[in-house]
Structure formats: C-alpha cells, structure tokens
Amino acid sequence: MLTKEQAHAIAQQLKECPFCGLKPTPRIHGAGDKAVNPSARCVTPDCMGAKMPSINLDVPNDVHGWNTRTPPNGAGHRPESQ
C-alpha cells in the first residue's frame, strides 16, 4: 500500500492527457498517511481521455501504460507490403 506522499509523487510523474494536453487529476484518499486505491484520470469535459479507465497509481503497469506514447506520424510503424 502506498502512502499519500508516494501516490502524489507518482501522480506528478504522469504525462499529460494525449487528447487534451492537461495533467490527469489525482484521487488520493485514505485514513492517516495510507493511500487507499489511489488513482488519477483526465477530467476535461468531452475529452476522449476522460472516457478512459482511471489510472491506478499503485499499479506500475497502469502508470507505465498511461505514460507510453505512440511515435508521431507513424514513426516506427512498418508499412504493410503491397
């Protein structure tokens, strides 16, 4: 279980939403210094990112997945053979 301080630090490391460019909003609650189910999500109205599932800040794969971006303009994409 993360502490609230750890969860806030992880939330600060999140990249901006790839759709609207704003940082996800963290939701960090719990008794004392323990963070219970800390998460973050885009809360921009009508943004596609706001329709995606929350990022679980205590699940490293969720954080990594959010921070992973596809290369722009298809760079690194192998074209189909013709």
C-alpha positions in Angstrom: 0.0 0.0 0.0 1.3 3.4 -1.0 1.5 6.4 1.4 -0.3 9.5 0.3 3.0 11.2 -0.3 4.1 8.3 -2.6 0.8 8.4 -4.5 1.2 12.2 -5.0 4.7 11.8 -6.3 3.6 9.1 -8.8 0.7 11.4 -9.9 3.2 14.2 -10.6 5.1 11.8 -12.9 2.1 11.2 -15.2 2.3 12.7 -18.6 -0.4 15.0 -19.9 -3.6 13.6 -21.5 -2.7 12.7 -25.1 -6.1 14.1 -26.2 -6.4 17.4 -24.4 -2.9 18.1 -23.1 -3.9 18.6 -19.4 -2.5 16.6 -16.5 -4.7 13.9 -15.0 -6.4 14.8 -11.7 -5.4 12.5 -8.8 -7.8 11.0 -6.4 -5.9 10.1 -3.2 -7.9 9.2 -0.1 -7.5 7.1 3.0 -7.1 7.3 6.7 -3.9 8.7 8.1 -1.0 8.6 5.7 -2.1 5.5 3.8 -3.5 5.9 0.2 -6.4 3.6 -0.4 -6.9 2.8 -4.1 -5.1 5.9 -5.4 -6.0 6.8 -8.9 -5.9 9.6 -11.5 -7.9 10.4 -14.6 -8.5 13.1 -17.1 -11.5 15.2 -16.1 -11.7 17.5 -19.1 -15.4 17.6 -20.3 -15.9 15.9 -23.7 -12.2 14.7 -23.8 -11.7 11.2 -25.0 -9.2 10.7 -22.2 -12.0 11.3 -19.6 -13.8 8.3 -21.1 -10.9 6.0 -20.4 -10.5 4.0 -17.2 -8.8 5.6 -14.2 -5.0 5.1 -13.8 -4.4 3.1 -10.7 -1.4 4.8 -9.2 -0.5 1.7 -7.1 -0.3 -0.5 -10.3 3.0 0.2 -12.1 1.8 -1.2 -15.4 -1.2 1.3 -15.4 1.2 4.2 -14.8 3.6 3.0 -17.5 0.8 2.4 -19.9 -0.5 5.9 -19.5 2.9 7.4 -19.9 3.6 5.4 -23.1 3.0 7.2 -26.3 3.0 6.0 -29.9 5.6 7.7 -32.1 4.1 10.7 -34.0 3.3 10.4 -37.8 3.6 6.6 -37.7 7.3 6.6 -37.0 8.4 3.1 -36.1 5.4 1.7 -37.9 6.2 -0.9 -40.5 4.1 -0.3 -43.6 2.2 -3.3 -45.0 3.7 -4.9 -48.0 2.0 -4.2 -51.3 
